[in-house]
């Protein structure tokens, strides 16, 4: 009765290379339920399981059919600036700062460095990870160590694990961190001699690098020699490299959108427009981009 759903799920798993464990995370079904359903031995309500799987496959298949050809371009000016900051901190066991416009490719470049270099610890702060204990615990968890209850013991554990390892810690969204947390990160750099990249929006730049902020940030500010800022400003050549299949008219549209909104917005819009054009068996045109922008953002550029 549910053979069609079983076959569809098995085909999807083969095409997507997703394991039963990954499917369990994405569907909320346990691995045992998925396994038993696939084998036709699930003793529970197969109808409910089948319904959940079919709903999951609807979106999952759409993700697989994505035809986006936007690619990571290491020659992008913003990317080169971020990678320089990462390499400098990694090579010299120093602290560097990356800041600037939202959506300008900071996180993408940071992850690229982490993925292509050994010994990089990548963590992301957020509204719930603002204190010294929170960020140190996150780093400790990332390196697979048990988190001590006391902050002093936590710092000692990290220093012991990271000293003389020449590892690099990248902290994305570091603008969320309190002064106390930033001081703890500086202490970690001092004692373990590991490189650290702090990345965030202009708030972190203003906090640490403005002379008007006073003495409390001096110990951090004076340790940051490499300070890179990125902006949503791009060139035609960069757009051509990132979107190699587009004609000149579309490249011009993407350039204008990336500069007016952000590179992140431009890439997302391109992905959706590409899928629309592919579904209609059409080549991507400015009209697809304009219609998609109106649908997603509620407005179009003049």
N, C-alpha and C positions, 0 to 999 in steps of 0.2 A: 504493500500500500504506500510505503514511503520510499520506494526504490529510486524514484526520480530525484528526490532530494538527496538521498545518499550518493547517488552517482554525481550529482552536481557538486556536492561538497568534496568528494574525492578528486574530481577534476580540478576544482579550484585549488585544493591543497597542492596538487602536482604542479599547476601552473605558477602559483604564488610562492612555492617552496616554504609554505607555512607549516609548522609542526602542530600537533594536537595541543601542546602546551601553549603555543602562541594563540591558537584559536580559542582556547579556554580563557585567556586573558581578554581577548577582544569580544567574546560573546557573553561571558559570564557563566557559561556552562562548565562543569568540571571536566577534566580530561577523561575520567571514567565514563561519564555520560556520553561524551563525543565518541569515544572508542566503541562503547556498546551500541550506540545508534548506528555507527558505520557498519558494525558487524551484524546488525539486526537482532541483537540480544538484549536491548534495553528493556527492563521490566516495567518502567514507569510510563508516563503519558507521552507516547511517541508523537502525538499530534502537537503538543506544546513545544517539544524539542524541534520538530520539523518546522514549525512556524518561526521559532527564534532563528534557526539556521537560514531559512529562506529570506528573512528580513536582513540578516547579516550579509548574505550573498548579494543582495540587491546593490548595496553600497560597495561591497568588496570587489565585485566585478567592474563597477564603474572606475574604481581606483586602478585596477589592472589595465583598463582600456585607455588610460590617460596617454595622450600622444604628445605631450609637451616636449619640445626639443630645446628649451632653455637649458643652458649648461653653465657649470661653474667655470669662471674665467679668471685664472690666476693673475692675468695681466691687468685686471681692473685696478685703477689707482687706489681706491679704498682698500682693496684686498692686499695690495703690496704694502701699504702702510701698516695694516694690522699684522701681516706676516713678519714684517721687519721688527715690530715691537715684540712679538712672540720669540723670534729667533734671538734677539738681543738678550732678553730676560733669561732664556734657556741657556744660552752660551756663557753668559756672565754671572749667572745666579743673582740677578738683580731684579728690581721691581720696575715695571713699565706700566704706562697708562694709555688706554685707548678710549676715546670718548667721541661724542658727536651725534648726528641726526639719527633718529629712530628709522629703522628700515633701510639703512645705508650699507648693509652687508657685514656688519661687525661679527655677529654670531656665526654666520656662514663661514667666514674666513677663520675664525677661532676654531671652529669644529674641524675645518680642513687641516689646520696645523696639528690638532690633537690626533686626527685620524692618520696622519702621514708621518708622525714622529713618535719614537719610543720614549716612554717615561713621562708622559703628560697626564696630569690629573685635571679633569674638566669638571667644574661644579658651577651651578647657577644659583645665585641668591634670589630671594623673592620677598614679598611682604611678610612672610612668616619666618624668614631666615635673615634676621637683621642684627642679632647680637653676636658677641664674640663666641659664646658657647655654641650657638647654632651653626655658625660657619665652620668652626673648628670640628664640630661633630660631623658635619657633612663631609669634610675632607677626610676625616678618620674613617667614616663608613665607606668612602670611595676607594680607599686603599685596602679595605677588607679587614680592618682592625676593630676589635671590640671597643666600644665607647666608654671610657671611664666616667664615673658619676661626677667627679670634681674637676673644675676647669684646669687647675694646676696640673693634675694628673693627665688630663687630656692633652695639654700642651707638651708635657714631658713625653707622652707616647708618640706624638707626631714628630717631635725633635729627634727622638731615638730612631724612628722609622725612616726619616727623610734625610738625616745628616749624611753627608758624603755620598749622596746618591745622584746628585746633579739632575734632579727631577724638576719639572716645571708645573706650577699650579696656575691654572687659568680660572679666574672668577668672573663669570659673566653676570650682568645686571648688578654690578658691585655698587651702584648708586643707592641700593637698598641698605647697605651696611652702615651701622652707626659708627661714630668716632671710636668707640671702644672696640668694635669689631675690626676696624681698619688698623688700630694700634696692635691688636692681637696678630693680625696678618703680618704686620711689620716685624713684630717680635719673632714670628716663625721664620721670616726671612733672615733676621739677624742671627738666630740661634742654629737653624738647620742649614742655612746657606743654600736654600733652594730658590729657583727663580719664581717670580710671581707676576702675572699679568692681571691688572684690574681693568675691567671693561664696563662701560655704562654710558648713560646719557650725559648731557652737559652739567647736570647737578654735581656729579662726582668731580668734574673738572673745576667747577666753581668752588666747591668745598675745599679742595686741596691746593689749588694753584692760584687762587686770588689772594693777594697780599692783605686784603681787608678782612680775611677770615681770622687772622690773629695767630698767636703762638701755638694754639692747640693742634694745628695741622702741620706745623713746621717740621716735626720729626719725620712725617710721612712725605711731605712735599719735597724736602731737600734730598730725599733718597731717590726720587724719580727723575732720572736724567732724560729718558726717552718718553715723550708725551705726544701721542699721535691723535689728531682730530680728523674725523671723516664727515663728509657732507653729501647730501643728495644732489651732487653736481656731476654730470657725466658727459661723455663725448659720443659723437656718431660712431667712431671706431669701436668704442667699448660696447655699444648696443649691437653693432654688427657682429662682434665676436661672441656675445652672449646669446644672440638670436640669429644664428647663421642662415636660417631658411627664409627669413623675411625679406620682402622687397624694400626698396628705399623709402617708399611712402609709409610703410608700416614701421620701419626703423625710426623714421622721424616722429611718428606718433608715440612710439615707445619711449623715445628720448624725452619728449615733452612731458609725458606722464610721469616718468621716473624722476625728473627734476621738480615737477610741480607737487607730486605726492611723495613717493619714495620708490626705491628700487624694488623693495618687497611687494608693494602694491602693483607695480608694473608686471612683475613675474607672475603674481597670482592671477591678474587679469588675463595675461597671455595664456596661461594654462587653461583657463575656462574657455576663452575664445577659441583656442586650438581644438578643444574637444567638441565645441559646437560646430566648427567648420568641418571636422572629420566626420561627425555624425551625419552631416548633410552632403558628404563626399565633395567638398569644395576646398579650394585653396584659401588659406587665411588672407583676409583683406582688411583694410582699415574699417570697413563697415562692420565686420565682425568685432573688431576691437572697440569701436565706438558703441555698438549696441550692447556689448558686454559691460562696458563701463557704465552706461546708463542703467543697466539692470542691477549691477552690483553697488555702484556708488550713488546712483540717483541723479547723476549729472554727467555732462560730457564737456570736453574742452572745446573752446572756440576755434 
